[in-house]
Amino acid sequence: MGKATIKFHYDAFGELRSDPAMDRELRDQAYAIASRANSLAGIADGYRVHPAPSKSRARYIVSADSEEARRLEATRRCLTRALTGG
């Protein structure tokens, strides 16, 4: 067998991380996760999405923003289950 050489294209990867389509997809995924967590918890708005972009990438954070959501995360792991689909 011959040897394979893999060349990583850092510039293309950097463009992908800050691409508007990637940002939209990450945002949509974050809102879907928050929605699943709220549904699993039986609350309307305890888990929320926060945009957290950096200079080099799109990023979103889903967190338990209410006291009730924090308690439910600690006892029933609603956000964790929303992430894993469980």
C-alpha positions in Angstrom: 0.0 0.0 0.0 1.1 3.6 -0.7 1.2 6.4 1.8 -1.6 9.0 1.9 -0.9 12.6 2.6 -3.5 14.8 4.2 -3.2 18.5 3.9 -5.4 20.6 6.1 -6.7 23.9 4.5 -6.7 26.3 7.4 -8.0 29.2 5.4 -11.0 27.3 4.1 -11.7 26.0 7.6 -11.6 29.6 8.9 -14.0 30.7 6.2 -16.4 27.9 7.1 -16.4 28.8 10.8 -17.5 32.3 10.1 -19.8 31.6 7.1 -23.3 33.1 7.4 -24.9 29.8 6.5 -22.9 28.1 9.3 -24.1 30.8 11.7 -27.7 30.2 10.7 -27.3 26.5 11.1 -25.7 26.8 14.6 -28.4 29.3 15.6 -31.2 27.0 14.5 -29.6 24.0 16.3 -29.3 26.1 19.5 -32.9 27.2 19.4 -34.0 23.6 18.7 -32.0 22.4 21.7 -33.5 25.1 24.0 -36.9 24.2 22.8 -36.4 20.5 23.5 -35.0 21.3 27.0 -38.0 23.6 27.8 -40.4 20.9 26.5 -38.7 18.2 28.6 -38.8 20.5 31.6 -42.4 21.4 31.1 -41.6 25.1 31.2 -42.0 27.8 28.6 -38.8 29.8 28.7 -36.3 28.7 31.3 -33.7 27.5 28.8 -32.5 30.3 26.5 -30.0 30.9 23.6 -27.3 33.4 23.9 -25.2 34.4 20.8 -21.5 34.3 21.7 -19.5 34.9 18.5 -15.8 35.4 18.5 -13.6 37.0 15.9 -13.1 33.7 14.2 -16.3 31.7 14.6 -20.0 31.7 15.1 -21.0 30.3 18.5 -24.2 30.0 20.6 -24.7 29.1 24.2 -27.9 27.4 25.5 -28.2 27.8 29.2 -30.7 27.4 32.1 -31.6 31.0 32.7 -34.2 30.8 35.4 -34.0 29.4 38.9 -36.6 26.8 38.0 -34.6 25.7 34.9 -31.4 25.4 37.0 -33.2 23.3 39.5 -34.7 21.1 36.8 -31.3 20.7 35.1 -29.8 19.6 38.5 -32.6 17.1 39.2 -33.9 16.0 35.8 -31.0 17.0 33.4 -33.4 18.5 30.8 -30.8 20.4 28.9 -28.4 17.4 28.9 -31.1 15.1 27.6 -32.1 17.7 25.0 -28.5 17.6 23.7 -28.3 13.8 23.5 -31.8 13.3 22.3 -32.6 11.1 25.4 
